[in-house]
Amino acid sequence: MEEKKLLIVSASPHTKAPATTRSIMLDVIIALLPAGIAGVAIFGLRALAVIAVCVASCVLFEFLSGKVMKRPLSIGDLSAVVTGLLLAYNLPVTVPLWMCVIGAFVAIVIVKMLFGGIGQNFANPAITARIVLLVSFAGAMTNFTAPKALDAVTTATPLAALGGIDRAGDIPAQLAASDLPDLLKMLFGVRGGCIGEVCAAALLLGGIYLLIRRVISFVIPVSFIGTVAVLMFILSRGSVTYTLYELLGGGLLLGAIFMATDYSTTPINTLGKLVFGIGCGLVTTVIRLYCALPEGVSYSILLMNVLAPTIEHFTAPKYFGYVKQKKEKKAKKEKEAAAV
């Protein structure tokens, strides 16, 4: 008697790939290492302590949440480690360590695990945690220090200095008279700022690695950074130097490369990614130039995370054989008229 062959029906996708959640997260960790090493070299061992507390807290909270919620243990996928690194990179080196624990709780327990775990969160956990800490502890979250001067010298970030530039005046002269570090120092992170955002060269190196490994697509980072660059160039009346300071200052590169590309909080299709990146760039520019806050990257990504399902809906490619509803109704009427 012949054995019956069963037809197995399953949801797409039907392709197999060697990549796993763990391997992807490992690639992200490797890409983040240069920025972390640079942060420790620039700000000292206090930066290493902040990174260690954030990572350890995120892993611990994910482990405890899984136990309490009776879910399979998920710390092995390394996503909690990535969240801890990104959270630490978005904090100033002087932040009290107990605030790192609060940030980890918000990121893992509230934003991630309560919504179902990895892939179910509606927003980037690290971004949301940073905003919660910024709103709750504004003083500590904006206490930036000069490199290797943690106990003595408090400094303004480049974005704060750029906020004092009158774009209607002589921009090159104002930049020359300001206390801004030169562009080479901006590139290598010799400036005030958060631990993981200061060294643009390290972030670009990590971004190139992720592109080579095909972990991320170039669409969101390029459209995000490109939108900010074009708008800043236009609004500064063609000042290349001012535009470069806006690109290298703040958390634009960190956000565009490592957080705006989060799989679960961004559109899947290419057009959706393009709209998402342009939206992030627009919101970032508006906040930086026309709001009381000097930085807008975190808020722009969070806002576009919320809008991602809507963007996905309107930019999703049509299935084969799709006919627009109006054309379908028109064809039906013509068919009925012909029958009469």
C-alpha positions in Angstrom: 0.0 0.0 0.0 1.4 3.4 -1.0 2.2 5.8 1.8 0.0 8.9 1.7 1.9 12.2 1.0 0.6 15.1 3.0 0.7 18.6 1.7 2.1 20.9 4.4 0.8 24.4 4.3 2.6 27.2 6.2 2.8 31.0 6.2 5.5 32.8 4.2 8.4 33.2 4.0 9.4 29.8 2.7 13.1 30.4 2.2 15.7 29.2 4.6 18.8 31.1 5.7 21.6 30.3 8.0 21.1 33.6 10.0 19.5 33.3 13.4 18.5 35.9 16.0 21.6 35.0 18.0 23.9 35.4 14.9 22.4 38.7 14.0 22.7 40.1 17.5 26.2 38.9 17.7 27.0 40.8 14.5 25.4 43.9 16.0 27.5 43.5 19.2 30.7 43.2 17.1 29.7 46.4 15.2 29.0 48.2 18.5 32.4 47.3 20.0 34.5 50.0 18.3 32.2 52.8 19.6 32.3 51.3 23.1 36.1 51.0 23.1 36.3 54.6 21.8 34.0 55.7 24.6 36.1 54.1 27.3 39.3 55.5 25.8 37.8 59.0 25.6 35.9 59.2 29.0 37.8 56.6 31.1 36.8 53.6 33.1 33.6 55.2 34.4 32.3 54.6 30.9 33.1 50.9 31.2 31.2 50.8 34.5 28.1 52.4 32.9 28.2 49.9 30.0 28.7 46.9 32.3 25.8 47.9 34.6 23.4 48.5 31.7 24.2 45.2 30.0 24.1 43.2 33.2 20.8 44.8 34.3 19.2 44.2 30.9 20.2 40.5 30.9 19.0 40.1 34.5 15.6 41.8 33.9 15.0 39.6 30.8 15.9 36.5 32.8 13.6 37.4 35.7 10.8 38.5 33.4 10.9 35.2 31.6 10.7 33.3 34.9 7.8 35.4 36.2 5.9 35.3 32.9 6.7 31.6 32.5 8.2 32.1 29.1 11.1 30.2 27.5 14.5 31.5 28.5 15.5 34.1 25.9 18.7 35.6 27.2 20.7 33.3 24.9 19.6 35.2 21.8 21.8 38.1 22.9 19.1 40.7 22.2 19.2 41.9 25.9 23.0 42.5 25.5 22.4 44.7 22.4 19.7 46.7 24.3 22.1 47.2 27.2 24.9 48.4 25.0 22.6 50.8 23.1 21.2 52.1 26.4 24.7 52.7 27.8 25.8 54.4 24.6 22.9 56.9 24.9 23.9 58.0 28.4 26.4 60.5 29.6 29.4 59.0 31.5 28.5 60.9 34.7 25.0 59.3 35.0 24.4 57.6 38.4 24.6 53.8 38.1 21.2 53.3 39.7 19.7 55.3 36.8 21.2 52.7 34.5 19.2 50.0 36.3 16.0 52.0 36.0 16.6 52.5 32.3 17.2 48.8 31.8 14.0 48.0 33.6 12.0 50.3 31.3 13.7 49.0 28.2 13.4 45.2 29.0 10.4 44.8 31.3 8.0 47.5 30.1 8.8 48.1 26.4 10.0 44.6 25.5 8.7 41.7 27.7 5.3 43.1 28.6 4.5 43.4 24.9 5.5 39.8 24.2 9.3 39.8 24.0 11.6 40.2 21.0 9.9 41.1 17.8 6.7 42.2 19.6 7.8 45.6 21.0 6.2 48.6 19.4 9.2 50.9 19.9 13.0 50.6 20.2 13.5 49.6 23.9 16.8 51.6 24.4 15.4 54.7 22.7 12.3 54.6 24.9 14.3 54.1 28.1 16.6 57.0 27.2 13.6 59.3 26.7 12.0 58.2 30.0 15.3 58.9 31.8 15.7 62.2 30.1 12.2 63.3 31.1 12.6 62.0 34.7 16.2 63.0 35.4 16.9 65.9 33.0 19.8 67.3 35.1 21.7 64.0 35.3 21.0 63.1 31.7 22.4 66.5 30.3 25.5 66.6 32.6 28.1 66.2 29.9 31.8 66.4 30.6 34.9 67.0 28.6 37.0 63.9 27.7 39.0 62.6 30.7 37.7 65.4 32.9 34.9 63.7 34.8 35.5 65.4 38.2 36.2 68.9 37.1 35.1 70.2 33.8 31.5 70.3 32.6 31.1 71.1 28.9 28.4 71.8 26.4 27.8 69.5 23.6 28.5 70.6 20.0 24.7 70.7 19.4 24.2 73.1 22.3 26.9 75.4 20.8 25.3 75.1 17.4 22.0 76.2 18.9 23.6 79.6 19.5 24.5 80.1 15.8 22.4 82.8 14.0 21.7 81.2 10.7 20.6 84.5 9.3 24.1 86.0 10.0 27.6 85.2 9.0 27.7 81.5 9.8 31.4 80.8 8.9 32.5 83.7 11.2 30.3 82.5 14.0 31.7 79.0 13.8 35.3 80.3 13.8 34.6 82.3 16.9 32.8 79.5 18.8 34.3 77.0 21.2 33.4 74.1 18.9 36.2 71.5 18.4 37.5 71.2 14.9 36.0 68.6 12.6 38.8 66.1 13.0 38.2 66.0 16.7 34.4 65.7 16.0 35.2 62.7 13.8 37.2 60.9 16.4 35.1 61.9 19.5 37.2 64.4 21.3 34.2 66.3 22.5 31.4 66.2 25.0 28.4 63.9 24.6 27.0 60.5 25.4 29.4 57.5 25.7 28.7 55.8 22.4 27.7 58.7 20.2 30.9 60.8 20.2 33.2 58.8 18.0 31.7 59.1 14.5 34.6 57.1 13.0 33.9 54.1 15.2 30.1 54.3 14.4 30.8 54.4 10.7 33.1 51.5 11.0 30.4 49.5 12.7 27.8 50.5 10.1 30.1 49.3 7.3 30.5 46.0 9.0 26.7 45.6 9.3 26.2 46.4 5.7 28.9 43.9 4.6 27.2 41.3 6.7 23.8 42.3 5.3 22.4 42.7 8.8 21.0 46.1 7.9 19.9 47.8 4.7 21.5 51.0 3.6 18.1 52.6 2.9 17.2 53.9 6.4 20.7 55.2 7.5 21.3 56.9 4.1 17.8 58.4 3.9 17.9 59.5 7.5 21.4 61.1 7.5 20.9 62.4 3.9 17.7 64.2 4.8 19.3 65.9 7.7 22.3 66.8 5.6 20.2 68.3 2.8 18.0 70.3 5.1 20.8 71.6 7.2 22.7 72.6 4.0 19.7 74.5 2.7 18.8 76.1 6.0 22.4 77.2 6.7 22.4 78.9 3.2 25.0 76.5 1.8 27.4 76.2 4.7 29.2 72.8 4.4 31.0 73.2 7.7 27.8 73.9 9.6 26.2 70.8 8.0 29.1 68.6 8.9 28.9 69.8 12.5 25.2 68.8 12.6 26.0 65.4 11.1 28.9 64.6 13.5 27.4 66.2 16.6 24.8 64.5 18.7 23.5 61.0 18.3 22.6 61.1 14.6 25.0 58.4 13.4 24.3 56.1 16.4 20.5 56.5 15.9 20.5 56.1 12.1 22.8 53.1 12.0 22.0 51.1 15.1 18.5 52.1 16.3 16.4 53.3 13.3 17.3 49.9 11.7 15.6 47.8 14.3 13.7 45.0 12.5 10.6 44.9 14.7 10.0 48.7 14.8 10.6 49.7 11.2 8.9 48.9 7.8 10.0 45.8 6.0 9.7 46.9 2.4 12.2 49.3 0.7 9.7 52.1 0.0 8.6 52.0 3.6 12.2 52.1 4.8 12.8 55.2 2.6 9.7 57.0 4.0 10.7 56.0 7.5 14.2 57.4 7.1 13.1 60.6 5.5 10.5 61.1 8.3 13.2 60.6 11.0 15.4 63.2 9.2 12.6 65.7 9.0 11.6 65.4 12.6 15.2 65.5 13.8 15.9 68.7 11.9 12.7 70.4 13.1 13.5 69.6 16.7 17.1 70.6 16.5 16.5 74.0 14.8 13.1 75.1 16.0 12.4 73.5 19.4 13.9 74.0 22.9 15.7 70.7 22.7 19.2 70.7 21.1 18.8 67.0 20.0 15.9 65.3 18.3 17.2 61.9 17.2 15.6 59.8 20.0 12.2 61.6 19.6 12.2 61.2 15.9 12.9 57.5 15.9 10.3 56.9 18.6 7.7 58.9 16.7 8.4 57.0 13.4 8.4 53.7 15.4 4.8 54.4 16.3 4.0 55.3 12.7 5.8 52.3 11.2 2.6 50.1 10.9 0.8 52.9 9.0 3.8 53.4 6.7 3.9 49.7 6.1 0.2 49.6 5.2 0.4 52.4 2.6 3.8 51.3 1.1 3.3 47.5 1.0 3.8 46.1 -2.5 0.6 44.9 -4.2 0.2 41.1 -4.7 0.2 39.6 -8.2 -3.1 40.1 -10.0 -4.2 42.9 -7.7 -6.9 45.2 -9.1 -7.7 48.6 -7.6 -11.1 48.7 -6.0 -12.4 51.5 -8.2 -11.4 49.6 -11.4 -13.0 46.5 -10.0 -16.3 48.3 -9.4 -16.2 49.9 -12.8 -15.6 46.6 -14.5 -18.5 45.0 -12.6 -20.8 47.8 -13.7 -19.8 47.5 -17.3 -20.3 43.7 -17.1 -23.8 44.2 -15.6 -24.7 46.8 -18.3 -23.5 44.5 -21.1 -25.7 41.7 -19.6 -28.8 43.9 -19.8 
